[in-house]
Amino acid sequence: MQGKYLTQKERFYIEKRRGEDINQATIAKELKLPRSTISRELRRNTDPAFNGVYSCRRTDSLARVRRHNPLPDNVFY
């Protein structure tokens, strides 16, 4: 992965593999990413409006909106 964010290609790969019922740890190994990255991606970007199915197109738009709407300064994680 180049940079700070998952690419659209990586998101598409996650969607494809999740559709094949492949677990998060395997997907992480295949993409050479930490398992927590995949877990976080699925947790944050699986839209309830899509009946709990991960969609790379929907995810890309959700992530883009989040990047352009930063959290207030008083929110810590």
C-alpha positions as YAML, in Angstrom:
chain: A
units: angstrom
residues:
- id: 1
  name: MET
  ca: [0.00, 0.00, 0.00]
- id: 2
  name: GLN
  ca: [1.36, 3.37, -0.99]
- id: 3
  name: GLY
  ca: [0.51, 6.21, 1.36]
- id: 4
  name: LYS
  ca: [-2.00, 6.58, 4.14]
- id: 5
  name: TYR
  ca: [-5.27, 5.38, 2.57]
- id: 6
  name: LEU
  ca: [-6.43, 2.17, 0.95]
- id: 7
  name: THR
  ca: [-6.64, 2.39, -2.81]
- id: 8
  name: GLN
  ca: [-9.78, 1.70, -4.79]
- id: 9
  name: LYS
  ca: [-8.07, -1.43, -6.13]
- id: 10
  name: GLU
  ca: [-7.42, -2.69, -2.57]
- id: 11
  name: ARG
  ca: [-11.02, -1.98, -1.60]
- id: 12
  name: PHE
  ca: [-12.27, -3.86, -4.65]
- id: 13
  name: TYR
  ca: [-10.06, -6.82, -3.67]
- id: 14
  name: ILE
  ca: [-11.48, -6.78, -0.12]
- id: 15
  name: GLU
  ca: [-15.05, -6.74, -1.51]
- id: 16
  name: LYS
  ca: [-14.30, -9.63, -3.87]
- id: 17
  name: ARG
  ca: [-12.65, -11.79, -1.20]
- id: 18
  name: ARG
  ca: [-15.37, -11.06, 1.40]
- id: 19
  name: GLY
  ca: [-17.92, -12.18, -1.20]
- id: 20
  name: GLU
  ca: [-16.00, -15.47, -1.32]
- id: 21
  name: ASP
  ca: [-16.25, -15.76, 2.50]
- id: 22
  name: ILE
  ca: [-12.48, -15.34, 2.98]
- id: 23
  name: ASN
  ca: [-11.58, -14.20, 6.50]
- id: 24
  name: GLN
  ca: [-9.95, -10.89, 7.37]
- id: 25
  name: ALA
  ca: [-6.60, -12.40, 8.36]
- id: 26
  name: THR
  ca: [-6.20, -14.09, 4.97]
- id: 27
  name: ILE
  ca: [-7.14, -10.92, 3.10]
- id: 28
  name: ALA
  ca: [-4.60, -8.95, 5.16]
- id: 29
  name: LYS
  ca: [-1.84, -11.44, 4.32]
- id: 30
  name: GLU
  ca: [-2.72, -11.37, 0.63]
- id: 31
  name: LEU
  ca: [-2.61, -7.56, 0.57]
- id: 32
  name: LYS
  ca: [0.44, -7.43, 2.88]
- id: 33
  name: LEU
  ca: [-1.43, -5.16, 5.31]
- id: 34
  name: PRO
  ca: [-1.98, -5.38, 9.07]
- id: 35
  name: ARG
  ca: [-5.08, -7.38, 9.99]
- id: 36
  name: SER
  ca: [-6.30, -4.38, 11.98]
- id: 37
  name: THR
  ca: [-6.41, -2.30, 8.78]
- id: 38
  name: ILE
  ca: [-8.81, -4.76, 7.16]
- id: 39
  name: SER
  ca: [-10.87, -5.03, 10.33]
- id: 40
  name: ARG
  ca: [-11.13, -1.26, 10.66]
- id: 41
  name: GLU
  ca: [-11.98, -0.86, 6.98]
- id: 42
  name: LEU
  ca: [-14.84, -3.34, 7.24]
- id: 43
  name: ARG
  ca: [-16.11, -1.94, 10.54]
- id: 44
  name: ARG
  ca: [-16.10, 1.69, 9.43]
- id: 45
  name: ASN
  ca: [-17.26, 1.25, 5.86]
- id: 46
  name: THR
  ca: [-19.83, -1.53, 5.82]
- id: 47
  name: ASP
  ca: [-22.96, 0.50, 5.22]
- id: 48
  name: PRO
  ca: [-26.17, -0.71, 6.93]
- id: 49
  name: ALA
  ca: [-28.09, 0.62, 3.92]
- id: 50
  name: PHE
  ca: [-26.43, -2.18, 1.91]
- id: 51
  name: ASN
  ca: [-27.70, -4.87, 4.35]
- id: 52
  name: GLY
  ca: [-24.26, -5.29, 5.94]
- id: 53
  name: VAL
  ca: [-22.52, -6.05, 2.64]
- id: 54
  name: TYR
  ca: [-19.18, -4.33, 2.02]
- id: 55
  name: SER
  ca: [-19.24, -2.33, -1.24]
- id: 56
  name: CYS
  ca: [-16.00, -0.83, -2.53]
- id: 57
  name: ARG
  ca: [-17.82, 1.88, -4.50]
- id: 58
  name: ARG
  ca: [-19.92, 2.95, -1.52]
- id: 59
  name: THR
  ca: [-16.86, 2.72, 0.73]
- id: 60
  name: ASP
  ca: [-14.82, 4.96, -1.52]
- id: 61
  name: SER
  ca: [-17.48, 7.67, -1.38]
- id: 62
  name: LEU
  ca: [-17.86, 7.35, 2.42]
- id: 63
  name: ALA
  ca: [-14.08, 7.64, 2.89]
- id: 64
  name: ARG
  ca: [-13.88, 10.66, 0.58]
- id: 65
  name: VAL
  ca: [-16.59, 12.46, 2.58]
- id: 66
  name: ARG
  ca: [-14.79, 11.66, 5.85]
- id: 67
  name: ARG
  ca: [-11.50, 13.03, 4.54]
- id: 68
  name: HIS
  ca: [-13.14, 16.32, 3.62]
- id: 69
  name: ASN
  ca: [-15.01, 16.66, 6.92]
- id: 70
  name: PRO
  ca: [-12.36, 16.40, 9.66]
- id: 71
  name: LEU
  ca: [-13.30, 15.78, 13.27]
- id: 72
  name: PRO
  ca: [-13.42, 18.71, 15.69]
- id: 73
  name: ASP
  ca: [-10.19, 19.40, 17.62]
- id: 74
  name: ASN
  ca: [-11.64, 18.17, 20.92]
- id: 75
  name: VAL
  ca: [-12.24, 14.57, 19.67]
- id: 76
  name: PHE
  ca: [-9.46, 12.11, 20.53]
- id: 77
  name: TYR
  ca: [-8.98, 8.46, 19.56]
...
